[in-house]
């Protein structure tokens, strides 16, 4: 029992240092304000009222939600059949295919964004391929620096996130359930819609949530491939900590993002399974 | 008809994998391209960009800084992650689920929230940004990774072995070191490799915590903003191959363990 309490204390210290204190500092800063590049250390809700009254912030928030939703929907639509495909393979091939989807999750986040920029660019891979094959007469500049470039790049980043929970949900469905459905005369597609699909729903919800959250909070993708029209909510936070030097406003913007995402997690927690992201 | 369906599935999978790996493949391809601009067709191949890496001291310093961040951060995360996994898996704790959720948060939340909140905490405490602050940032998101890998392993490890050891007079600590740890070694190692890979690649949280010393991804971020350089392709080709190697090792360890476990159960 002595050991248990010691461990509990250490873990609580971890949570305090790495979660509770930083978020508290953020909350505190968000109620301060700035005057002539100096922080005014007195309580005010000025930042929040500014955010909720100035249409710039709200419209950017709304646009970010829409973009993240598009990425999450596409990501789920692509990951689901992919998970079915991988789950149908056997042995080493299955392992390789599975790790093959997973690996990009942790490798070269920055270089993948950077690479998409040059792939979609005016003198990039796709344009030179299209010109080389004669489909286009002149390279097009409309591929890059807009919202669709952001969606394509984010999709490439979010598919592995969505794939893991969906795959682990599908993999866990006991084979004898499918056998039973077939024995009772259900066709392949009927078995899928009445057995497999409902049982895999928690994975889909979790995967959807992860794609949504990662895209929602991303600021490097929009700043590298988005151009001026592809700017997102995260870029606004980044600006406050960079050129604008308005940390209190940045704190308030960040706080709103935190609350919004916690609400999303709370909404999906009941139906989804958060831990599935870690189970191979 | 069946073949048609199978062919369709194959084609679909091929397209998705190509989509996932296209940026990496293009990076590798153009790291050998002599031209300074990234245009097809490639006229001449060269190793110059790789040769140039050796003389670029800035890159080497940044790589060293990255290791100075990743290694200590991963070590701390292993200790805390394993501890947390053991605590949550072996004991019933009031509010345990909530604690677990809090530890998981830095992995789920966008890096920008972790970055800005830690940045503000350090500003509040008047701590200057340095590699140390980046290390702290990295500990937050590696710990949950280690915790879940180890928890998953502990779930499948028979606690009766631990009871037997303690019945025979070993202290809980000794039991942990001699019985539990050797059995969860693979998961801990996999967590460490994964943690290192993630940390070595991380740029979103680091952005808000970095001082004057750049880590490798941060240096590359500033290089990218200044424009295109084929040298970035060369650096990343090396990093990507190295990381994929680490992941393959970590992955095969986890799978080997799971399969041998499955074999003993049958």
Interface residues (C-beta under 8 A of the other chain):
Chain A: X3 X4 X7 X8 X10 X11 X12 X14 X15 X18 X19 X20 X21 X22 X23 X24 X25 X26 X28 X29 X78 X81 X82 X85 X86 X95 X97 X99 X100 X101 X102 X103 X104 X106 X107 X108 X109 X110 X111 X112 X113 X114 X115 X116 X118 X119 X121 X123 X124 X125 X128 X129 X132 X155 X156 X159 X160 X210 X213 X214 X216 X217 X218 X219 X220 X224 X234 X237 X238 X241 X247 X250 X251 X254 X257 X258 X261 X265 X274 X275 X277 X278 X279 X280
Chain B: X9 X12 X13 X16 X17 X19 X20 X21 X22 X23 X24 X26 X27 X30 X37 X38 X39 X40 X41 X80 X83 X84 X86 X87 X91 X93 X99 X101 X102 X103 X104 X105 X106 X107 X108 X109 X110 X111 X112 X113 X114 X116 X117 X118 X119 X120 X121 X123 X124 X136 X139 X140 X143 X144 X145 X148 X149 X152 X172 X173 X194 X197 X198 X201 X202 X203 X204 X207 X208 X217 X220 X221 X224 X228 X232 X236 X239 X240 X243 X244 X247 X248 X251 X252 X254 X255 X258
